């Protein structure tokens, strides 16, 4: 689907780390795994919105 921008993953990992942590590499499979997670989250959110009689997906559905 292309929801996750793979070039931004390494930068996000770097920004989320605390001072003494040093994860310097991100495996290619991380992008694919994140893509699957996002698709699952959106699928569940869509079901929740429909169950609540809404056609608008909202943050609370996540």
Buried (B, 14 or more C-beta within 10 A) or exposed (E): EEEBEBEEBBEEBEEEEEEEEEEEEBEEEBBEEBBEEEEEEBEEBEEBBEEEEEEEBEEEBE
